[in-house]
Amino acid sequence: MTTVLLLLLAVVVTASLSRMLPVAIPRPLVQIAFGAAIGLVAPLRVDLDPELFFLLFLPPLLFLDGWRIPKDELARDRGAVLELALGLVVFTVLGMGLLIHWIIPAMPLGVAFALAAVLSPTDPIAVSSIARRVPIPKRMMHILEGESLLNDASGLVCFRFAVAAVATGGFSLVDAALTFVWMAAGGLFIGATVTLAIMRTKEWIGRRFGEDSGSNILVSLLIPFAAYLSAEHLGGSGILAAVAAGLAMSFAEASGQALAATRIRRRAVWDMIQFATNGVVFVLLGEQLPAIVPNAQQTVALTGHTSPFWLIGYVVAIALALTTLRFLWAAVSLKLTWYRRWGGTGSPADQPGLLRLVLAMSCAGARGAVTLAGILTLPFVLPTGEPFPARDLAIVLAMGVIVASLVIASVGLPLLLNGLTLPAEPSHADEESLARTAAAEAAIARLEEVQHLMAEGRPDADRYVDIAARLMDLYRLRIDQNSGDDQVRAREDAAIERRMRVAAVRASREAVWRLLRERRIGSEIASKLVQEFDLLETRYVA
């Protein structure tokens, strides 16, 4: 328990440090360095159970990725996403597996393929932390998110096949293909089925007996683990089950059954889970390095080298090779299928920003939490009782490549994206206007119904008519703003009004805090009012 609390404290400290540093350094790099410092100077040692580590960290991360990824953008760019998430994974596993075994003969071919497979998933969270300095184009970020969502699953499934081949000493391509199909189909079906069944049951209970926000939030936290464990028990892929559970969760949520307060609180809880989980993973990565590097050097010595600089050389070579393979794949496949759909005309070679764009996609392949979680699940021993070959070397190389890929992304992306002019993103203004108009019309219709029901038979019916008319005028104004000819001016007016409302809400909240400090109101009233103002501000700045 003390270790868990210290790790969470380290996450908080590193998050603050990353904001305080005069030079913009991605938060994952700060967390890795802080974890390494802990491992060097503190008596803290975390003995990781690989399977437990995999279970605790991967299902919620994959579930949240599937839940929050924009589905329309994913469907629109499905060609580019599948090319990166499936084709590039196979290309990386084969190419890097052979290359790693060639440059490090002491690492068996099966272990080299396992290392290549676990290095194939990318981490958009690490890239998004870098994007705070140079904003990544939305469509490029959506493709990176979709790639990460699917290559997490494909890469880790390939990783498990490679580990099984090392453990059993044999590999059958036909059996592997059939097993992969079953695991993929079974994992997707089980993940979606478990999620929909749980959500439908929860909604039925909510309609019959009322909804409890705390229970609903806890249910959402348990769903990824239920999907993962169910799929693993039935022989499917728990990884794909967690992804499918997230996708199914987004569709189940479209029913709108949950209370507004539940959605607000649940989002805050999941934001915290994502922040803490990713932070703990990177701190653990750094904390494990001081203990693993000496053992990895012993494995390197089998190749005839003793200097620790050979480890650095291997890491740099693997990181550069991964970036090169990603560049080759993007240059060949994406420039025709993605860039032209983005709005480019003529030959792709005529596009002046295409090379920089492909280079940016290559540098954006940062590795992160999923790679670390996967590599740490390498078994300690084979079924025969012998130690798993080159385990420590594979782990330290994976950790080194994570750090190197983050450095490449943090240096390369700002240089490549700064000042790059890309085709304009498609506007969603018409869709937003349509939705706002429909929402306002529905509100007016419901107000008329409620007005008649509440005023029926009452002597003061005029009060209800006046109040309803006043509210309807607000909604009619919204309809006029969204259906008028000068929509641009209307949107600008709305933005001005929103800034004024935010300023007013913040001033109101500060007044409440001031009254509380002066002991003119009690803490209960202050807490209630501040919560109201917080919800209003969240609404206006969303």
N, C-alpha and C positions, 0 to 999 in steps of 0.2 A: 504493500500500500504506500509506504514511504517513497519507493522508487517511482510509482505512478504519479504521485503528487509532485515530485521533483522534476519529472519529465514535463508535466503540464506547466510548472513554473518556468522551465527552460523555454517552452514555446512562447509564453507571455514575454519573457525577457528578450528573446531574439526578435520577436515582432516589434518591440519598442526600439531595439538597437538598429534594425533595418531602416526605421524611419529617422533615427537620429544621425546616422552616418552622413558625412558631408558628400560622399560619393554614392550615387545610386547603385546599390548592390542588391541583386535579387534575394528575397528573403530565404529561399532554400539554401543558398550558399552560406548565409550567415548562420543558419541553423546547423548546417553540417560542421562548420568551423567551431561553433559553440559546443556541439556534441563531442568533437574531437578533443577540445580543451578539457571537457569533463572527464573523458576517458583517460587523459594523460595525468591529470592532477588529483582527481577525486577517487576515493575507494569504491565508487559506484560501478558495479558490473551487472549488466542485464543478460541473463542466460535465456536466449530466445528459443522457445519451442517452435520449430518451423511451421507445423500444421496449425498450432494455435495462433501464431502470428498471422498466417494466411487467412484464417477464419475471422479474426477480429478486425483486420484492416481492409481487406479487399472487398467483401460484400457491400459494406456501406458506401465505399467510394464508387464502385461500379454502379450501384443502384442509384446514387445521386446523379451520376453522369447521365444515365438513361432517363431519369425523371426530368431533368432540367434542360436537356439539350433541345433546341428549337426543332420541332418535328418537320415544319414546312421547309426550312432551310436544308435539313438533312435529306428530305425527299428530293428537293430541287437539285442538289449537288451529289446525288447518290452515286453517279458514275465516278466522279473524282474521289469520293470517300471510299468506295469499294476498291478502286485501284490502289489507294494508299494503304487501306486497312487489311486487304487480303493479298493482292498481288505483291505489294512492297514487302509484306511480312515474309512471304515465301522466298522472294528474291533475297531478303536480308538473311534469313535462316540458312539458305544454301550457300550464298556467297560468303557470309561472315563465318559460318561454321568451318568451311574449308580453309579460309584465310587464317583463322585463329589456330587451327590445328597445324597449319604450315609454319606459322611464326613461333608457336609454342609446342614443340613435339611432345613435351612432357604431359600435355593435356590430351587425354584420349579423344578420339573423334566424336564419340557420343556426348561427352561433356562439353566439347566445343560447340556442338549443335545446340545443346541445352542453353549454354551461355548466349549464343547468338539469338535463340528464340526469346529469352527473357529480356534481351536488349532491344527487341523489335518494338515493344509498345512505347508510345510517346506520352508525355504528360502535359496537357494544355494548361494546368494550373500553374506549373512552373513558368510556362511561356507567358501566361497572363500577368504574372507578377513582374515580368520584364517589360510588358507592354505599358506599364504605368509611365515609362519615360517616353516611349514612341508608340502611339496607339496603333495597334494592328487593325487593318481593314476588317470590317465586320464579317464579310463573306469569307475571307481567309481564315478568320478565327473560327467561324462555324465549321469550315472544312476540317480544321485541326481538331476541333472538338469531336466531330463525327468520326474522324480517323481514330482518335484515341479511344472512343467508346467501343469501336469494333476491333481495333488491333490489340486492345487489352485482352479480349477474349481469344482471338485467333493466335496471338503470340504465346499466351499462357497455356493454351491447349497444346500447341506444338512443343512447348517446354516440357509438359508432362509426358508426352510421347517420347521425347529424347531421354528423359530421366528413366522412364520405364525400360527403354532399350539398354541403357547402361546397367540397370539393375538386373535385367534378365539375360543380358548378353546376346540378344537377338532382336531383329527388326524385320517385319513383313510389311511391305508397302500396301498390299491389298487389305490385310487385316487392319492396318492403321487407318486406311481410307474408310473402311466400313465402320470402324469404331468411331472415327471422327464424325461421320454422318449421324450415327446414332446419338453420340454425346451432344452434338450441336442441336439436332432436332429435339431430343429429349430435354435438354437444358432449356431451350427456348419455350417449349410447350409447358414444362413444369413451372418455370418461373412466372409465365403469364397466368397460368391457371391458378397457382397458389395465391398470387396477388389479387386477381379478380374475385376469387372465392372469399378471401379475407375481407376485401372492401365491401362486397355485397352483403356479407354477414354483418359487418359493422354498421352499414347503412340501415339494414333491417332493424337492428337493435336500437339505433338512434331514432328511427321513426316510431317505434313502439314504446320505448321507455325513456327517450330523451338522450341528448348527446353530452358527453363529458370530454372537455378539451384535453385534459391530462391523459385519459385513456386513449384517445385518438392519436395523440402524439406518440405515445408509447407503442401503439400498434404499428405506426409507420416506421419506428426504429427496429421493430422485430421482423418486419416483412422481408428485408434482404437476407437475414439469417435463416428464416424459414424456407425461402426459395432455394438458397444455396445448399442447406443441409438436406432438403427433400431431394434435390436433383442428385447430389452426391450419393445418397442412400439408394437411389433407384438406378444408378449407373449413368446418369447424364452429366453434363458439364455444369458444375455449380457456378462457374464464372459466367457462362452465358445465361444461366438462370437468374443471376443477380442483375445482369443487364436487361433481360426481358422483363424482370419484375419492375425495374425503373420505368421502362417504356409503358408497361401496362398501367402503372400507377398514374402516369400523366393522363391516360385516357379515362381511367376510373374517376379521376378528379374532375374531369370535364362535366360530370353530372351536377356539380355544385352543391352536393349534399352537406358538406362540412360548413360549420359556422364560420363567419368572417374572423372572429377572435381566434378560433382554432387554427385557421390558415396562417394568420400573422404570427402566432406563437410557434407553430410548427416550423415555419420558415426560419425563425430566429434560432430554434434548437438545431436545425439541420445545418445552418451556417456555422454554428459553433462546433458541431460534430466534424464538419469538413475542415475547419480551421485547425482544430485540435489534432485530428487524425493525421493530416498531412504534416503538421508541425512535428508531432511525435515521431513519425517515420523518418524525417530528415535528421532530427536530433539523434535518434537511435543509429542512423547510418554513421554519423560522425563518431558516436560513442563506441561503436564496434571496431572502428579502424585500428586504433592502437594495439588491440589484442590480436587482430587477424593478420596484419601486415607481416609480423615475424614468421608466422606459419606459412604464409604465401611465399616468403623468401626461400624457405626450405624447399618448396616445390620448384621454384625457379632454379635452384641450385642443381636440380637434376638435369637441366639443359646445359650445364657447364658454366653458368653465370652466377656470380655471388653478389655483385653490386646491387643495392636497392634501386639504383637508377634504371635498371632494366625493367622494373615494374612500371616506372613512369613512362618509359619508352613504349612498353606494351599498351598502356592505357591510351597514350597519345595516338599510336598507330591504329588502334581499334576505333577510337572516336573519329579520327579523320576518315577512316575507311567507311564507317557508318554514314558520315556526312556525304562522302563521295557517292556511295551507292544510292542514297536518297536523292542526290542531285541528278544522277543519271536516270533514275526512274521518273522523277518529276519532269525532266527535260523531254523525255521520250513520250510519256503518256499524258501529262497534264496540259502541255501547251496547246494541244489540239482539242481536248475534251473539256477543259475547264476555262481557259482564258478566252476562247472564242465564245463560249456560252455567257461569259461575263460581260460581253459587249464588244469585244474586239472584232475588227473587220479586216478582210484581206488575209494575206498569209501571216501565220504567227511570227515568221522571221521579220516581218515589217514592223512589229510592235516594239517600240524603243525600250519599254520598261519590262519586257518579258524576261530577259536574262536576270535582272535584279529580283524580279518576282520569284523566279525558280530558285535563285540562290537564297532568298529569304525563306522559302518553304524548306530548303535543305537545312538551314541553320535553326529553323523552328522545331526540329526533331529532338527536343530536350527529353531526357529520361528522368523518371522521378519515383514516386511512391510505389507504383505497380512493379517496376523493375526490381526495386529493393525487396518488396514483399515476396516476389516470386523467387529471387535467388536465395533468400534465406530459408526457403523450404527445401533446399537440397538435403537429402537424408545424410545422416552422419555415417551410417554403415550400409553395406549392401546386404541382400538376403543371406549371403554366405557368411556374414559376420566380419568381412574385411571392410576397412575404412573406404568411404566413397572417394574415388580418385580425384585429386586436384580440387577438392571442395573449397578449401580456404583461398586458393588461387582464383577460382571462378568468382567467389564472393568479392574479393578485393578488387578484381578487375571490373566487375559490375559497378561497385561503388565508385571506383575511379572514373569510369565512363560517365556515370551520372554527373559527377562534378565537372568533368571536361565538357559534356554536352551543355550544361548550364552556362559555363563560361563562353562557349561558342555562341550560344543564343544571346547572351547578354551583351556580347561585343558585336556580333554580326547583325542582329536585327536592327538596332538603332542606325547603323551605318547604311544598311540596305533600304530601309523603309523611310528614312528621313528625307522628305522632299519628293518621294516617289508619287507621281500622279497616276491614279488608277481610274478605270471607267467608273462612272457614277453608279452608286448602289441603286437598285430599284426602289422607288418611293412607295411607302405604305400609307400615304396620306389619305388616299381614297378609301381604303379599307377602314382606317381609323374614323373618318367622317361618317361612313356608313354605320359603323358600330355605335358611335356616339348618338347619331340620329335615331337609330332603332331603340337604343336604351332610353332616350328621352321620351320617345313616343310611348314605350311600354310604361314608363313611370307616370305619364299623364293619364293613360287609360286606367292604371291601377288607382291613382288618386281619385278619379271620378267614382270608381266603385266604392272605395273606402269612405269617401265623403257621403255618399247616399246611405250607406249602411250605418254610419255613426250618427248622421243627422236625422234619420228616420224617427218620427214621432216625438222629437225633442222640441221644446218651445224656443230654444236658442239655436235653431238650425242655421240661422244666418252666420253665426260664428264659424261653423264648419265650412260653409260655402266660401267665406272670405279667406280663411286659412288655406283651403285647397286652391283657391284662385291665385293666391300669392305664390304658392309653390309651383303651380302650373306655369305661371309667367316665367319663372326661372328656367324651367325645362323648355318652354317655347323659345326663349332666347338662345338656348344651346342649339336647338334645331335650326334657327335662323342663321346662326354662326356657321354651322356645318353645311348648310344647303345654299348659302348666298353665293353671289358671283365672286366677291372679294374674300375668298377663303384664306389667302395668305395674310391679309391684314387681320382677319379674325383670329388666326392662330397666333400672330404676334401680340394682339391684344390679350389673348388668353395667357401667353407666356408672361406678359407684364403683370397681369392680375395675379398669376401664380406666385411671382416673386414678391409682390406686395403682401399676399396672404401669408407666405412663409415668414416674412419679416414681422408681420403682426402676431403670428402664432408664437414666434420666438420671444417677442417682447412680452406677450401675455404670460408665457412660462417663466420668464425671468422675474416678472412681478410677483408671481406666486412664490417662487423661491425666496424672494426678498421678504415677503410677508412671513414666511416660515422662519427665516433667520431672525426676524424681529420679534418672534413669538406672538404674532398677532393672529395666526391661524394654527390649527393643529396639523400634525403630520398626516393623519388619515385624509383630511380634506385636500391637503397639498398633493398627496400621492394620487388621489382620484383625478384632480384637475390636470396634473402633469401627464398622466396617462392619456387623457383626452387630447391634450395638446400634441403629444407624441404621435398619436394616431392621425391627427389632422396633418401634421407636418409630413409624416410618411406618405399620406395620400397626395399631398401637393408636390412633393419632390420625386415621386415614383416615376 
